[in-house]
Amino acid sequence: MGGQRARGGQSDFRMMSRRAALKRAAGAAAFTLFGIKAPPARAAADGSAVAYMKNRIAKDLFAAASTKTPESFITAINRHADLDAIATYSLGNYSNGLTPPISARLRRGVAGFMSRYFATQARHYPVVRAEIGGEYPYSENEVVVKTRIYLKTGSSYSVDWLMAPHGRRYKVRDVRVYGFWLTPFQRSLFVRYIADNGGDVTALLAALRV
């Protein structure tokens, strides 16, 4: 999950931290990008990650945002999010020594958690358009794709997507809004919930409905 990176909804259970309000604000802004419609790609001028964002990821997210249901978002998340990396990062030290069955449940839980949150946020932040810009290397095997989001209110803001190649595809590992990476906020919620339940990872899985 980009080790040098210091990254940092109301969920179905109460996992609140002192930074939960900031997480809600940043997350709400970031995932308005789920309302974008991809502009025509110019493959010759675009980097490979930018082209993949335009041709594949943005289209699937736009389809999910048009229905605004968790079911539609979970399809896009399963297809385009690096769930293994996100789930491992979100548990912090509690990810050590997980059995394969627990890891599989965790991936499903993280996907469901994000899909329910994104569906809720997509209803509240109408987007006029989004511009998908350039890309730049972030680490040895990660790249950032820059975008700018325009709302009906007339305001705009930048959103950076951290992506990593997976064979001939790319997967999203994180999103940065207002200078904050979002997965640390999710990790803060998850780790605190596990700690509050005696270090029992299965308590989190139960809360995530898996």
N, C-alpha and C positions, 0 to 999 in steps of 0.2 A: 504493500500500500504506500510506496514512496517513503521509505524510512526517514529521509531527511526532512520530510514535510511535517511541520507542527500544525496540524489541522485542527483546527479549532480555530405532530399534532396531538393535539390531544390524542393520545394513543387509546387503545382499547382497555388499558388499565392505567392507573395513576403512577407514572414514572416521572416525577418532577424533580428538577434540580434548580440551583440558583441561576443557571443560564437557560432554563427552559423557555422563558419569554423571548430571549434573543433567538433561540433555535426556531421558535414559531415564526418570528418575523422574517428571519433569513430564509427559512424553508418556504414560507409562503411566496416570497419574492422569487426564489430560484425556480420553483416548479411552475411558474407561469409560462416558462418556456415550453411546457407540455402543450401549450396552446398554439405553437407556431405552425405555420405551413411552410414547408421547405421551398425556397426559391429554386429556379432551374440551376442545376449544377454546371459549372464550367470546369470540367475535369482537367483540361490542359493547364489551367492557371491555379487550380486548387491543389493543396497537399493531399496526400492520401487520406488522412484523418478527416480533413474538412469535407472531402468528397463523400466519404462514408457517412458523415453526419448528415449531409444534405440529402443523399440518395436513399438512405436506409433508416437511420435513427429518427431524424426529424419527422419523417412520414409516419412511422409507427406511433410516435408520441402524439402527433396531431390527431391520428385516428382515435387514440385513447382519450384525449382531451375532449373530443367531440361527443363522446358518450358519457364522460365524467363518472364512470363506475370503477370500483376496485377491480372487477374482473377484466376490464379492458386494459387497465394499467399493469396488472400482473403479467399479462401476455408480453407487453413491451419490456417490462423489467426482466423477465426471464430470458428474453431474447438478447437484450443489449446491456444489462448490468453485469459487472464482474462480481457475482454473488459470493463466490468463494472468498475473494479478497475482502469484500465489504463485511461479510459475516465474521471472518477471522478478526479483522481490525476492530469490529464493534464490541467484541468480548474482551479486548485487552488481554491481560494475563490469564483470564478464565478460559481462553481458547486453547491453552496448553493441555494436551492429553485427551482431547475429545475423541470418543469412539466414532467410527464411520456412521452408525445410525444417528447419533446425536448431531453430528455435523450436517447430515442430510436434513434433519428436522430444523436445525438452525437456519439453513439456507431458505427453506420454505417459509419459516417464520419471518425472516428479514424481508423476503419478497412480499409477503402479505402485509406486514407492517407498513412498508413503504407505499404499497399500492393503495391502502386505505387512506393514508395520509395525503398522498398526491391527489386522489380523487376528491377529497374534501377541499383542498386548496385550489384545485382547478375551477371550482364553482365560483370563486370569489375574486379572481384577478383576470379580467378580460384583456386579451392582448390584441393589439392592432396588427403588429407585424414584428418579425425578428430578423435581424441581419446576422448571418453566419460569416464570421471573418476569417482571419488566418489562423495558423497554428505555430507553435514553437515547442522545442524539446523541453521536457520538465526533468526527466531523469534518464537513466540509460535505456529504459524500456517504456517510458511514458511520454505522452505529448499532451499539451493543452490546446483545446480549440476555443477560440474567443467568439462570443456572440454579444449582441446588444438587443435588448428587449424594449419594445415600445407599447405602452398601455393606452387605453382609451382616455385616461385622465390627462394625457399629454406628457407624462413623465417617462423617463427611460433609465435603464441601468445596465451594467455589464454583467454577464454570467460567463464563467470559465468552466469548461468541461475537461476533466482529467480522464484521458483515454489510454488504453494499452492495447497493442496488437494481439490478436488471438488467431493465429493462422492467417487466413485471408480476410479476417474481419477485425473490427475494433470493439472493445467493450468499455463502458463507462465505470470508472472507479470512484469518482467524487465530483462534486459541483462546488464552485466558489462564487459566493455572492457578497457584495460589500466587503470584500477582503477576507471573508470567513469560509473555510471549507466546512461542509455540512456533516460529514461522517463523524467528526469528533463529538458533535452534539448528540448524535445517535449513540455513540459509544458511552458518553457520560450517562445517558438515561439507562442503558442496558447494564453497565457495570454497577451503577448505584442500586439498581433493582436487585441484581444478584447478591450484592453485598448485604442489602437489607433483608435478604432471605437466607442468610447464613452461608453464602457462597454456593448455593445450589443452582446450577445452571438450568436444571429441569424446571425450576420455578419460573424462570424467564420463558422457557418454551411453552409452558402451560398458559402463561399470560399472552403469548403470541399466537395461541390457538393451534399449536402443532404438537 
